[in-house]
């Protein structure tokens, strides 16, 4: 999961050289949502007896309790916050600021979630948790701190990334009551599908403006990989507690995204020198 999330930074940055970032993300979300819904639909049709491995796998993607009208409203709200606002701010911010700034700002997500979760009484955060957060933050700065700089031309992107952090923290905590009564994977998949409808509608002019027949196979391959891998990542993290879910991602995410982006830039510079 950490490799998937970390490499997605560089994938989006790379694809932005050929595609509008929001158009790329709209198609990525549509593919991921379609995959989620197909798997959830297949799980409902999966004939299996109770107690069998097939039944256990099917239960991951659906809930025995029916969704009420209030549940659907909450799913729609989660879709808007976690899959429309978050994605819009994240993609827009990443395209306007550096990977170093983006990584360090998203690395504050575990701290934000832990504080809010403790205030609301969802989780108790001990001293060792706070010590671990401080050490992790210091380590993150040592990895990408030299490229971190607030303000200037990147200010808009920095503010968008901070907004994305707030949206993700709110989504993670607001989804907890639904995930306690329904399948976490189903909650993630349905909220993503509802959010995708809104997101694609909003950015449709940018999607329509792309000549998809001229897009390279490499970029299309990255798009499909990013979409399907994000679905797998959502499945993995849905079973974790809010703060642990984000804390588990932060250090490897920063290291992978930063090093992979720097490696790609060095390759480009070596290629330009040879030419």
C-alpha positions, 0 to 999 in steps of 0.5 A: 500500500505504501509503495502504491501511494508513494509512486502515485505522486510521481505518476501524477506529476509525470502524466501532467506533462501530457494531460491536464491533471484534473482530466487525468484524475477524472478518468482515473477516478471513473476507472477506479469507481467502475472496478469497485462497483463491479467487484461489489456487484460480483460479491452479491452474486457470489453463491457461497455458504456461510463459513466458507472462504467464498462467503468471507470474501463476499462479506468484505465487499457488502454489508448484511445491514441494509443502507438507510436513506440517512446512510445514503445522505452520509455517503453522498457527503463523504463522496463530496468531501473525500472524493471531490474536494479532496481530489480537486485540491490534491491534484490542483495543489500537486500540479502547482507546488513541489513534491517536497511541499506536497509530501510534507504537508500530507505528512501532517495528516496523521497528526491532524487526525490524531488530534481531532480523533482525541478531541472527539473521543474516538481514540486515546493518543498516548505519549508514545504516539506523540513521540512517534509523530514528532520523530516521524515528522523530523525524519520526513523533513530530513528526507525532503526538507531541502526542497521545502519552501512555503510562499512565492509562486507555490503559495496557491498550491501549498494552500490547496494541499493544506485544504486537501489535508483538512478534507481527508482528515474530515472524511476519515473521521466522518466515515467511522460511524458508517464503517462500524455498521457496514462494510468499510470497503463498501462505504469506501466504494460507494462514496467514491462512486458518488463523488466521482459522478460529481467530480467528473461533471465538474471537470468534464470540459477539461476531460472533453478537451483532451484528444485521447487518441493522441495520448501516449500508451505510456500515459494511458498505462499509468492512468490504469495502474493508478486507478486500479492500484488506488482501489487496492489501497482503499481496500487495505486501509479501510480496516485500519483505525483513522490515525493508524491508517494515515500514520502507516502511510506517511514515512514510506510515502514521503521517501518513495515519492521524493526519491522517485521524483528526484531520480526521474529528474536526474535521468532527464538531466542526464538525457539532456546533457547527452543530447 
